[in-house]
Amino acid sequence: MALAPGTRLGAYEILSLIGSGGMGEVYRARDSRLNRDVAIKVLPADVAADHDRLVRFEREAQVLASLNHPNIAQIHGVDDSSGTPALVMELVEGPTLADRIAKGPIPLDEALPIAKQIAEALEAAHEQGIIHRDLKPANIKLRPDGTVKVLDFGLAKAFDPVSLGGNATMSPTLSMHATQAGLILGTAAYMAPEQARGKAVDKRADIWAFGCVLFEMLTGRRAFDGDDISTTLAAVLKTDPDWCALPPGSPSSLRRLLGRCLRKDPKDRLQAIGDARVELGDLLSGVGESATGTPIAPAARPSRRLVIPAATLLVGSLVTGAVVWIGMRSTAARPRVSRLAITPPQATALSINGINREVAVTPDGSRLVYVGANATTLFVRPLDQLEPTPLARGAALRDPFVSPNNEWVGFFDGSTTLKKVAITGGPTIQVARLDAPAAERGATWTSDGTIIFGTSTAGLQRVSADGGTPAVLTRLDRARGETAHLWPEPLSGGRAVLYTARAETGDSIALLDLRSGRTTILFRGGSHAQYAPSGHLVYATAGTLRAVGFDLNRMITVGPSTLVVPQVVTSASGAVEAALAPDGTLAYVAGVGSDVGRTLIWVDRQGRETAIETPPRGYLNPRISPDGTRIAVAGRDGLWVWDLSRTTLTRLNADAARPESPQWISNSRLVFTAVRGGGRALFSQAADGTGSIEPLIEGPNAPVATGVSHDGSVLVLTGPKRGPDAMRGFGFDVLAMRLDGSRQVRPLVDTPSSEMNGMISPDGRWLTYQGNDSGTFQVYVRPYPAVNSGRWQVSTNGGSQPLWARNGQELFYLAPDGALMRVSVGNGLTWAPSAPTKVFERRYLLGSGSVGGNPFRNYDVSADGQHFLMMKAGSGDAADTSQQIVVVQHFDEELKRLVPVK
């Protein structure tokens, strides 16, 4: 029964019926929480009443919700708050492709851009192992702005009434509202032959359907049609399309592409939809072949006897022999791939901070450069020598990179300085003073003497390697939801730079043409791409390295991607501990990411450890509840609460990703910043997980909570700078938000420098925070609430992540080397602290305390002030000094074998 306008499903108010079909009824609805219109698909009664199918549907919907692509209609989630299971989806305005085709064939110049966007959508899904299974014009929407959106990805599988296996149900051969088998869930005219036969299907079934859709766009009629289902399926299985129906001027390359998509044997069919995207891109750019009216017969290969003169055979044999000899000689001379593992001595051990890349290799492949000795020393290690040599020293070194002539090493020293040093040693030279503390992410040195670096809150910046003031090179595409441009890497010839475009919906590999200034998204779902001289891009995804062919002339990827290194250390910020030299040498750190397998522990003032029986996870920002009975802790996979007495770990927010810095505003409620439904916000939620999570501040630059006043009335926040500094994307400020219902936000510390990790003292008289006024982060204290009436520096040699003891008599912070420091605080009306002293030296956190790409406080103190809650390093963390640097010489030759490019 249709839902009447005004009906409410949880937070959604039904506005009108959009359509109905075998997969349910679709309504336009209003999301009262986010004030936006959405599409809601109410599940058919037989799905809602079948527990097993409903559970499987919800599981599939979670997978499908991971698809984030401009040409794929987003699934926001599943809502069953009103007892009516419903799928909440992006509302896409505009007609379907079926509506457009009903008006007649689509001209080539209009059809090709549509087809290319469909191919891009399929490619993004296939890269995540998701098959559409029911692609047809009715499932493709054409927005007024020209954007194509593919709908209902994978729902044919999600609605399957029985468990999937190697049987007929692998194709959509059952109607969702029929009582007998043999009816078609999808549309028979677009089903691949193997799908129609009830065999297992893979992405090649989508390629077949794509060919059917493209044929229909160009001709205005279906490639396979019949009077009923039986005759339609017979046409799919036994006949070829009427190739003469294609427009007379169709390019031969387009005809060839259609023929490859519509080969009945999936083994002979086009194997990757990305190849179709490339072909269509060539046609759009004018690279395609000239038009021909010759129809394609994809399956037929006519046999023909040729009469060849003997002289021709002789010459042909000689030429063939010469080619074979040259080929054998070339193969014999091909460089041999070799591997070696380097374990730096303990005193020079590799430092990995979970944020940046700490390994580099010279362009000629002769030397390794890496950050070691607790991020205090930059080392160079010639591959023909046994010991590394120190190049530079500092407090928090990171992100080394090498000049194209192999003579200089660039690096970041602390938060605000870009430096260089000769690779043979000598004094360090300042290249630039930076305004973006803790925001630089990767750098590269181009052949024209320019250094380009990424930022975690803005676009790419550039500065002369001889010194100067950084200038903006790229700006964030806010329409695409971009939040940062990271990890620049040069392309051969200096024409362009690869970089990672970060958005709330995920990372993309982008390309900047340095001549035209034009940027292009190459593909989604990867980060930190590097170019290999074999004609490949090597990039990081899910703790692995993958490679894809790359045409340097056309600046496009070619063919499917392939796994080339199964396990490499990556970080939550998208950095990969792998460097690829122009000569084909690869250096990488094998292992898992830096935020895997941590445990929580108590450490007393003598440095003695007591284990907390938490299961190993990627913990961040642990916080003890006011009553001391529970620990809230963030992780990439959600927000968790550990009950100390019951020894149980409970996940709170299943629909919020990448939470940061949870704060207890009472024993019963938490606040945290996370991503939910494609948007970022500061949220509030009950600590027992009941009820819904409530957005407090929304937007791509939503602040992060770092402290709560003792009476629970004020929340202290770290937020991106506003005003002129925000235009440059630099730095942070300390803010305050009232929790009395008004949610008024005001700046507490707002200077040209960067301030963060603010916290009000238990007696409400002082505000502590870290700031980089001096060029290095130090811990400061100001009066509260009159924050502008004074300021005192607490740390002496750098400090971060300040924390008040519960009694207000001590202030703790982290030294740059990771040691825990303390100062005692008097009871007087004036600020009169003691000199800083070490509590213990055991290094649980790195340099500035940033772990896993997260700069917020990563420790806490018990109510009695005698025990500190710390994170024990897991595999891949900086405290794990057993890591090896693997060097693969002539890795480009291995890429040619693993990822052949035609």
N, C-alpha and C positions, 0 to 999 in steps of 0.2 A: 504494500500500500504506500502510495506516494506521501511524502512529508509535506505538510502545509507550510507556507511562508510564516515565519515567526516561531516555528518550532525550534527549541534549543537542544543541541547535543553538546553537553559540557559548556565550553567557552564559546561555542559556535552557534550563531543564529542563522537558520535556513532563510535564504532570500528568494530563491526560485529554482525550478527544475531545469537543468541544462540538457539532460538526455538520459536514456536508459538502454540497457542491453543485457547480454548474457552475464556480464561481470558486475552487474548491479546498477543502481541509479546514481546519477551524478548531479549534485546540487551546487549552486553558487551559495556561499555562506560568508558570514562576517565573523572574523576572529576578534572577539571583544578585548583580548589581552594585548594584542599587537596592532589593533586598529587597521586591519587589512582584509581584503576579500580573498577567499580561498575556494578551491574546489573540493567537495567532499563526496567520495564514492561510498555509498552505503552498501554493505555487503549483502549478497543474496541470502534469503532465509536459510537455504540448505547449508551454506557455509557457516553462517552464524550459529546454527544448531548443532554442527558437527565439531566436537571439541578438538579432535585430532587435526582436522583441516584448519580450524581456526588457529591453533598453536603453530602449525606449519606456515600458515599465511603470515602471522605476525613475525615469525623468524625470517621469512623471505622479505617481508617489508623492511625489516631492519637492514638487510643487505642492500636492498634497492635504494634506501634512503641515503646510502653512502655515495650515490651517483651525483656529483656536482659538476654540471657542465652547462654552458650557455644554451646548448641546443637540446637539453633534456629537461622535461618538466620535473621539477623537484618534488619528491615525496617528503612532507614535513613530519609525518608520524601517523600512528594509529590511535584513535580515540574510542574508548568504550565507556566513558564516564557516565553515559546515560543508559547503559545496557544495550545500546545499538552499535555493534562494531562498525567502524567507519575509517576509511583511509583519507587522511588530510593531505591535499596536494596543492601545488602551485596552480593558481588560476591563470590560464593562458587565453587571452582575448584573440579574436580573429577567426576566420573560416578554417575548415580542415582542407587538406590537400584534395580530398575527395570532392569537396564543394568546388574547388578551383577547376579540377579536371572535368567536372560536369559541364562547364562552360565551353569545353573544347580543348584540343591539344595546346600545350604550353610552348611558346617559342623558345628556341634554344638558349638565347641570352637570358631568359627568365628561369628556364628549367635547370641550367647548370649550377647557378648559385644555390638553388634549393637542394639539389642532389648532393652538392658538396657538404652542406650543413648536415644533411641526414647522415652522410658517411662519417662526418666528424663525431656525431652523437654515438653512432654504433661503435666507432673505434674506441672512444672513451669507455664505453660499457664493456667491450670485449677485453680491454686491458685489465679490467677488474674481474674478469671471468663471468660477466653477466650477459646472457643472451636474451634478445627481445622475444623471439618465438612467435610473435603475432604482428609483424611489421606490415602495414598497409596504409593506403592514403587516408583512411578514416582515423588513424592513430597519429597523424602528423598535422600540426597546426601551423598556420602562417600568420604571424603577427603583423600588424600594420606597419611596423618599422622595418620589415624585411627579415626579421629573425625567424628561423624555423625551430619549432619545438616538437620533439618526438615524445609521445605519451605512452603510458602503460607498459613501460619496460618490465619484462619478466613476469607480468601478472598471469600469463598463461600457465607458468610453472607454479606460481603462488596459489592459484585457484584450483590446481589439480586435485581431484577428489580422492585419489589414492596415493600411497607412497610411491615415490619415483623409483623406477628401476628400468631394466632393459626390456620394456614392453610398450604397448601401443600408447600408453598414457604419456610417453615422452613427447608425443605430438599432441596438439590440442584436439583430440577426436571425440570429446564428450561435451555436450552443451551443458552450461551451468544450470539451465532451467528445463532441461528435457528429461523425459522418463525412459528413454531408450538409448542404447549405444549406437554409434554410427553417425550421429550428427556432429557438426563441426563447431568447435569453440572459436577458432580463428576463422579466417576466410579462406576457403579452399583454393581460390585463384592465386594465392600468394604463398602457398605451402610448398616447400621443397619436396622433391620426390621421396627422399628418405623419410621425411616427416609424414607424408601421405601414406607411406607403407607401414607406419608405426614403429620405425626404427629409432635408435638413439640419435639425437641431434646435437650439433655443436654450432659454433659461430658461422659455419658455412651455410647453414639454413637461413640465417639473416642476410647473408650475401646474395643468396637466391632471391629472397623477398625484395631486397634492394634493387636487383635487376628488374624484377617485375614492376616495381613502383616507377623506376626510371623509364622503362618502356612505355608504361601507361601515361606518364607525363608527356612524353614526346608524341605519342600517337593518338591519345584520347580514348584508347580502348585497351582492354586487358590483354596481357601476353598470353594467358591461358583462360579460356572461357567456355562455358557450356550452358545448356538449358537447365541443368540441375547439378547437385553436388557430384553425382556419379560421373556425368560426362565431363564436368570440370576436372575432377581428379584424374580421369582417363587422359585428358589433354595434358595435364601436368606430367603424367608418367610416360606418355608415348609420343607426343607431337612436339614440334618446334614452333616458336613464335613466327608470325608472318613478318619476316625481316623487311619485306618490301613496303610494309606499312610505315616504316620510319621516314621522316621527312627526306626528300631527295638530296638535300645538301648536307646531310649529316656527316661529320668528319669520320674518316675511317677508323681513327683511334677510339672514338666513341662507340662505333659499331663493334669494334673488337672487344672493348670493355664489356658491353652488354653480352656478347657471346660468351665471354669467360665467366660472367656472373651466372649465366643460365645453362651451364653444362649439367647434365642430369646426374652424372657420377660426381659426388663431392670431392673425390680425389683429383679430378680433372678441373674442378672449379677454381676460381680465384680463391686463394687461401687466406688473405687478410684484407679487410675492408680499407685499411690504410692505403693500400696500393690503389684502390679506386679513388680515394681522396686525392692522391698525388696526380693521377691521370686527369681528374676533373680540374684540379688546380692548373695543370699545364694548359688545358683547353681554355680556361678562363684568362690565362695570361698570354695566350696566343702562341704557346709552344707546341700545341697539338698538330697532328698531320693535316694535310689538305683533305678536302671533302672528296668522297667517292660514293657512287651509287651502288657499288657492289655489295649484295647481301652477304651476311656472314653465315656460314654453316659450321657451327662450333664443333659438332661431333664428327663431321665427315672429313676424311682425309683421302681424297681420290688417289688411286695408284696409277702410275704412268710409266711406261718403259721409255728410256732415253737411249738414243743411238749417239755415242760419243766417239769421235775419231781417235785412233790409236795415239797420234801425236799429242792430242790434247790430254789423253790419259797419262802419257809419259811426263809431260810438263807438270800436270797436276800432282803426280806422284813425287816428283822432285821438290815441288813447292811444299807439299805436305810433309815430306821427310825433313825439310829444312825447318818448318814450323815446329815439328815434334822435337827436333834436336835442340832448337832454341828454347822450347818450353822445358825440356828436361834439364838443360843447362841452367835456366832461370830457377827451376825448382831446387836444383842442387845447391845454388848459391844463396838460396833464401836463408835469412838469419834464423838461428835456432833460439827458441824461447827458453829462458832459464829463470830459475827462482832462487832467491836466498832470503833467509830470515835473520833479522838483526835485532838482538836484545841489548839495548844500551845498558852499561853498568849502572848499579844502584845509584851512584852519586850523580849520574847524568840521565836518570830515568826519564822517559817520556812523560810529559804532563798533558793530560786531556781534561779540559774543563767542562765538557758537555755542551759547549756553546759554539766555539770557533773551530776552525781546522788548524791543527798544530803541526802538520807535516807538509813539507814542500820538497820539490825536486828541481834541480837546475834544468834549463831547457835542453842541454846536451846530455842529460841523464847521468852525469858523472858524480854528482854529490847529492846527499840528503841534507835538508835543513829542518830542524825540529825544535820545539820548545820543550825544555826539560828542567830538572832541579826545582820542582814546585813552582813552575812558571816564572822563575827568576833568571833563567839563562837561556840564550839562543845558541844552539850548537850547529856546527856543520860537520858532516861525516862523509869524506870521500869514500866511494865504494871500494877503492883499492887499498884502503887503510883499515886498521882494526879499531882505532879509537877516535871519538869525536873531538872537535876543538871548539872551545867557547868563542862566540862572536860578540855577544852583547849581554849586558846584565841590566836588570830592572826589577820592579816590584810585581808587575802583572803583565808579562809579555804574551803576545798572541798573534795569530794569523800571519805567519811569515809568507813571503812571496819573493820571486827572484826576477831580476831584470832580464830582458831578452838576450843580452850579450853575456849572461852568466857571471857578471862582475859585481852586482850589488844585490843585497837582500833587504827588502822592505819589511816592516813589521809595525805593530801598534804597541806602544809602551804605556800601560795604564789606560785610563779612560779617554784622554784628550790629546794624545800626541801620536803623530805618524812620523816614523823615523826610518833611516836607512843606514846600512853599514857595508863596507867593502867585504866581499866574500873571503878575501885573504886576511881580514882582520883590520883593526884600527879604531879610531874614534867613531862614535855614532853621530849622525847628522840629523837635525830636526828638519823634516820636510814641511810639516804643517801643524798648526795648533787647531784642534777640532772643537766644535761647540756641542758635539753630540756624545755625552758621556755614556759609556757602556752600550753604544748604539751601533758601532761599526761592525759589519758582518762581511768579512772577506774583502780581498783586494787583488788587483792585477796590474801589471806594469806593461803598457803597450809599446809597440815598436817606435812610436813617435815621441817617446819620453814623457808620457802621461801616466799617472797613477789613477785608477778608477776604483772606488770602494763603495760597498753597499752599506745601507743603514737599516736598522730594525724598525724605524718609524717613518721613513720617507723613501725617496728615490735614490738612484745612484748619484754619487758626487765624483768630481774629478779635480785633480790638482797637478801642476807640473812636478816632475820628479826632482827638479832643481830647487823647489820650494815655492810657496805662495799661499794664496787663500783658496780653499776649496770652493767650487762652483757647482750649481745644480746641473746634472746631466739628464736625468729622467724625473718625471713627476708621476705620482700614483694615479692610476685610473680608478677614481672613486666609483664610477658607474659599474665597474666590474668588481667592486668591493675590495680593491687592493689595499693592503696595509703596510707593505714593505717591499723593497727591491734589494736582493741579497746575492752574495756569492758570484760576483762577476768573473768571467773567464774569457780570454781572447779567442777569436777564431783565426785560423791561419791567414796570413796576409794583412792583418790589421784592419779589415773592412768592417768588422762587426764584433760585438761582445755578447756572449751568452750571460744570462742572469736568471735568478729565481724570482718570480713574481708571486708574492705571498698574499693570499686573501683569506677571509674567514672561512671560505668554502674549500680551501686547500691550496697547495702549491702548484705552480705551472712553470715550465721551462720557456723562457722568453728570449727574443733576439733583438738587439738594438743595432740598426744600421748606422754606423758612425758618420757616414757621408750624408745621408738624407735625414737622420734623426728619427726615422720611422721604427716603431716597435711592432713585433709580431709574436703572438703566442704560438709556439711550435707544438706543444702538447701539454697535457695536464697529468697530474699524478706523479710528479718527480721533482727532485731538487738538485742543485749544485751540479749542473751538466758541464762536461769538459770535452773538448774536441780531440779526437785521435787522428794521426796522419793517415790512417787506413781508410778514412772516410766514414767515421762513426762519431756519434755522441755517446759518451759514457756518463750515466747519471745515477743518483741514489734514490732508492725507494724501498721502504719497509725493511731497512737494515741490510740491503743487498746493493750490488752494482748491476745495472742493466745497460745494454748497448743497443743502439738503433742506427741504421744507415743514415748518412747525411750527405746530401748533394751540396757541395760548397758553392757551386756556381749559381744554383737556383735558390739556395738558402732554405731548403726544405728537407724534412726527414723522408726516408725511403724504407718501406717495408716494415715488418713487425719488430718489436723489441725482443731481446733475448737475455736471459740471466747469464752473467759472465763471472761474477764473484758472489758466492752464496751468503757470505757473512762478513760484514765490514762495520766498523764502529761508526754510528751516525748519532746525531743529537736531535733533541726536540726542536732545535732552531733550524733544522734542515741541513746543517753542515755534515760533510762526510770526511772522515779521516782517510782521504785518498787523493793523490796528486798524480796527474798524467802529464808527462813531459812531451814537448813537440817531437822528440826523437823516438817516441813510442814506449818509453820506460814508465811503468806504473809503480807507485809506492803506496801501500795502504796498511792500515792497522786492522788485523783480523779480529773478529769478536762481535759481541752484541753492543747495542747502544749504551750510553752512559747512564741511563735511568732504568736499568733492568736489575732486579734481584736485590734491592736494598732491604735492610731490616732496621727496625727501631731499637735503640738501646738507651739505658740510663748510664750516665757517667758521673761519678762523684767528684768532689774537688781534688781528690788525690789521683784522678785519672783512672780509677778502677771502673770496669764495665760490668753491667748487669744486663743480661739479654731480656728483651721483651719478645714473647713468643708470637710475634706477628709473622705471617707468611711473607716470603720475599716478593716485593712488588716494586714498581717505579715510584716510590714515595717522594713527596715534596711538601715543604712547608708544614711540618707537624705542629699542632696547637693543642695544649692541655686545657680541658674544660675548667671553668671557674671552681667547681667543686672537686677537681682533681681525679675524677672517676673515669674519664674518657679522653681519647685523643682523636682529634679530627686531622685528617691528612689528605692532601691532594694527590692526584695521580693522573697520568694521561688518559686513563680509562674511567675516570669519575672521581667523586668525592666519597671518602670512606671514614667510618668511625670505629675505633677500637675500644671496646669495653674492657678496662683493666681488670675488673673483678671476675667477669664472666669469660674473659679471654675469647671474645668473638669479634669478628670483623664484619661490618655491615656496610653495604654500598647504599648511598642515599639517593643520588639523582641519576637515574638511568638514562635520561634524555638530555643531559648536559655534558659537553665534552671539554677537555683541557681546562679543568678548574685550576684556580690559582689562589693562594693565600687565604684559606678559610679563617674566619674570626668568630669566636664565641661572643655574641652580644648578650647572652644569658646562658644558663645551664640547659635551656631548652631550644635555643635557636642559634643558627649559624648564618653568616653572610660570606659570599665568595664571588669571584668573577669567573665566568665560563662562557662557552659558546653553546647556543641552543637554537635549534630550528634555523640554522644559517646565520643567526645574529649573535652578537656579543653583548653581555650585560653584567651588571652587578646584581646578584640575586640574594634572596633571603629564603631560608627553608628551615622547617622544624628539624631538630637534631635527631629525632627518632625516625626520620624518613617519611612520616605521615604528611598528608596534604600535598598541595602542589608547591612548586617553587615560584617565588614572586619576584619579578624584575623590579629593581629599585632605580637603576640608571641604565639606559640602553644606548647602543651606538657602537661603531667600530673602535672608538677610543674610550670605552668605558673604563673608569678607574679601578684600582685594586685596593682592597681594604688592608691596612697594615696595623691598626690598633683601635681599641675601643676605650672610651673614658670609663673610669671606675664605676660611675653611676649608670652607665649604659645609655647616656643621652646623646653622645657624639661619637661618630665613626670617623677615624682618621684614614685618609685615602692617599694613594700615589696616583697621579693622573698626568697625561701629556700636557705640555705647556700650551697656553692659549696666547692669543694676540700675535704680535710680530714673530715671536720665537716659534709659534706653532706653524707659521707659514714655511719655516725652514725645516720643520719636522724634528726639532732638536729638544731633548731634555724632558724633565719631569718636574712637577711641583707637588708640595704637600698641601692637601685639601682637607676640609672638614665637612661632614654632612650631619645635620640634625636628624635624630631618630624619633622625633616627637610627632611625626605625621606630616610635617611640612616638607621634609626631605630637602631642605635648603642646603645648597653646597656653596662654600666660600673658600677662598685661598687662605692658607695659614702661612706658608712660606713660599713666596713667589718672587724670585730674583732672576737675573740673566743666567745664573748658573743652574745646575740641576740638583734637585733635592728629592729624596724619597725615603721610604721606610720610616715614616713618622710614628711616634707613640707618646701618649700623654702619661705622665707619672701617676702612680696610684693615688697620691694626695691631690691630684689635679692642678699642681702648681707649675709643672715644667713640661716642656715639649722637647723630645729628642728626635734626631733624624740624621741622615747622612747627606752631605753636600760636597760638591767639588769646586768650591770657590778657589782653592789653591791649585787646582789642576789635578789633584788626586783626592779621592773620596776620603773625607774625615768625618768623625762623629761630632755633632754639635748639640748644644742645649740652649733653648730660649725660654723666657718666662711664658706662662700660659694663664689666662688667654691673651695677655698683652704681649704678643710675640715680637712686636717691633721695639720693645723697650730694652732689649739687651740680647747678646749672643756670646757664648763661650765655646771654645773648641775643647773637646774632651780627649780625643785620641791625639797621639803625638807623631806617629809614623804611618798614618793611614788607618782607616777603619770603616766598617760597614755593619749593617744589620744590628742596630742597637736594641737592647731589651732591658726593661726595668725588672728588678726583683719584685716579688709580690708585696713585700713590706716597704718598698720605695727607698730602701737604704743603700742599694747598690745599683749600678748601671753596668751592663755587660755589652760587649761588642766583639766582632771578629777582626783580628789583625790581618794584614795582607797575606801573611804566610799561613793563615788558617787557625792560628792559636786563639783560644778564648781569653779575652781580657776583661778586667773589672776595674771600676773605680768606686770607692765608697762615697756616700752622699750624706752631708750633714743635715740636721733638722732646722737649721736657721732659715731666716727669711731671704738670705742671699745665697747665691750659688757658690759653694766652697768644697769642691770634690778633692779627693786624694789623687796622687799620681797613679797612672795606670799600672797595673801589675797583671801577670799571667795567672790564670786559673789552672790551665793545663795546656800542654803543647801538642798533644796528640792531634793530628790533622784529620778531622772528620770532613771538613768542607774545604773547598779550594779558595785560594787567594782572596778575592772579594766576597767569597761565599756564594757565588753563582753556581747553581747546580742544575744540570739538565736544561740549560737555557732559561732558568728562572732566577731572577736577581733578588727575590724577596726572602725574608728571614726563614732559615732552614733549621732552626733549633728552638727549644723552649726551656723554661726553668720550672721546677716543682714549686709548690706553695711554700715549703720551708726553705727554699733557696739552696739546698744542699745537693740536689741532683739535677742534671741537665739532660734533656731529651735530645738525642742526636740520631743521625742516620748513619748506619754502618754501610760502607761502600759495597756496591755489588760489582759483578763482572763488568768491566768497561769503565768503571769510575776512576777518577784520577788517583785514588789511593791504591788502586790495583796496579802495581809497578811491574807486573810480569808480562805486560803486553809486548809483542814483537812488531817490528815494522817489516812487512813483507815487500820485497822488491822483485818485480817481474820485468826482466829485460826483454825487449822486442815484443811487448804485449800487443802491439798493433798487428803483428803476424798472427797471434792467437785470435784476435778479433776477426781477421779475414776468414779464419776457419769456423769460428763459432757463429758469426753473423755475416754470411756472404751477402755482398751487395752487387747486384747486376749493373 
